[in-house]
């Protein structure tokens, strides 16, 4: 059997080495340039989750995880823009024909880039965005607290809760229009480059043929909750990048620390991914959460070690170590749900020996 990397992994490595990593500190300070977005679209990575019949590659989960690690370790801002694209692609793969046939192939082939506006559903029973029946479609009212990629992506997967308690997802153009107005881009401690905004919805009209999914909220939530109990590949990507910084600094103490942390990180990564591949996603939740918090701890240790090894130089905004440390802070709360927060705080309040 061949041990050659999957072709998409090779593409991710080239994209990371040639485009992302060399400019990551500048992107962090100045924002994601159009050239980065164009390179991602050309890379073929945007079709990793899409069916072959619709222009994708249907890559295995292990391949998609490795791609995420590579991109996050090279430029977390670019990874975060790219990774959100895959949720709309997966949902469109099983969506009604009109919206699927209009959007899935352009998204899978990189002609279009998609973002997501649905994390607010996790605030239920509080309804931040309501979808009400209107003639020929739906009317959206409320406020989306977080939407990443404004001005960079083309399609927004927007979700709201209907009067009947259903979660409704629709594909809309990611542009200012009647009933949809973005805030100015947020200034964040990390990933400001991703152009994250809040979105005010004041009667946005969406036709029926733009609906991607509509199902009872509890059915959606039951499928969504287990996903965030798994350790995220980006956490391992940031940790590995920080260990690379540590190994490159030429200090023997730093090299020893890097070896010790890498051994522990590789062990947690193997265990976490084995559980992620378990066929029943809502089983072994306590173990999944324990591994997730261990991955956080190791990422924090790796990025802290890189900052310490760099000394005062690490405080310069051009330092890779401090960028990785700030990006690690972002990953501590990215996609955070109540059970993840509870487990993480519990582990911090009761440290092991």
Buried (B, 14 or more C-beta within 10 A) or exposed (E): EEEEEBEBBEBBBBBBEEBBBEBBBEBBEEBBBEEBBEBBBEBBBBBBBBBEEBBBBBBEEBBBBBBBBBBBBBBBBBBBBBBBBBBBBEBBBEBBEEBBEBBBBBBBBBEBBBBBBBBBBBEBEEBBBBBBEBEEBBBBBBEBBBBBBBBBBBBBBBBBBBEEEBBBBBBBEBEEEEBBBBBEBBEEEBBBBBBBBBBBBEEBBBBBBBBBBBEEBEEBEEEBBBEBBBBBBBBBBBBBBBBBBBBBBEBEEBBEBBEEBBEBBEEBBEBBBEBBEBEEBEEBBEBBBBBBBBBBBBBBBBBBBBBBBBEEEBEEEEBBBBBBBBBBBBBBEBEBBEBBEEBBEEBEEEEEE
